[in-house]
Amino acid sequence: MQLLWAPWRLAYIKHTGGDEGCIFCAASAEGRDRENLIIHRGVHAFLILNRFPYNAGHLMAVSYRHVATLRDLNAEEIVDLMRLVDRGVQALTDRYRPDGFNIGINMGRAAGGGILDHVHVHVVPRWVGDTNFMPVLSDVKVIPEHLDATYQQLAEALARLPA
């Protein structure tokens, strides 16, 4: 039997679902961007890597303001959030050359939302053939790059983008 090592998944497995507050609010306020996987800060929103990615490079654009839906944001906040989605797509395209993207907001538990009270947009790079038998047979997703390497790649790509 082969073993797959994904150390960042341990925190997810051990997570009890208790009330620790909002992870996005805590991450954006702490000032430890690298440790919290924040790769870029905008005026009203920031880009953060998903600690439990669906695919390599999975990131999220997150509003600084703790609100549940887009309609709770003002126009400037929405524009900045979407601008960061586009910057994330540009950085991912520059570094990883995906064949496409899934971009979306999971609003509500029935829609797959895990963090229900803080609006965020998922940006998931996709490649032709990026699925295999592992998720189907073993409920395992193989991510080929460690989050630290992804952080470095995307932080560098974002730093080179024009403001």
PEZIUR-V689144 format. One record per backbone hydrogen bond with DSSP energy under -1.0 kcal/mol. NH is the residue of the N-H (numbers start at 0). CO is the residue of the C=O. Records with the same first field share a line. If there is no record, write none. Layout:
# PEZIUR-V689144
NH->CO + CO
This chain:
# PEZIUR-V689144
8->5
9->6
12->8
13->9
14->10
19->17
25->21
26->22
27->23
28->24
29->25
35->31
36->33
37->32
38->46
39->46
41->44
45->61
46->39
47->59
48->36
49->57
57->54
58->122
59->47
60->120
61->45
62->118
63->43
66->64
71->68
72->69
77->73
78->74
79->75
80->76
81->77
82->78
83->79
84->80
85->81
86->82
87->83
88->84
89->85
90->86
91->87
92->88
93->89
94->90
95->91
96->92
98->125
99->125
101->123
103->121
111->108
112->107
118->66
120->60
121->103
122->58
123->101
125->99
129->126
136->132
137->133
139->133
149->145
150->146
151->147
152->148
153->149
154->150
155->151
156->152
157->153
158->154
159->155
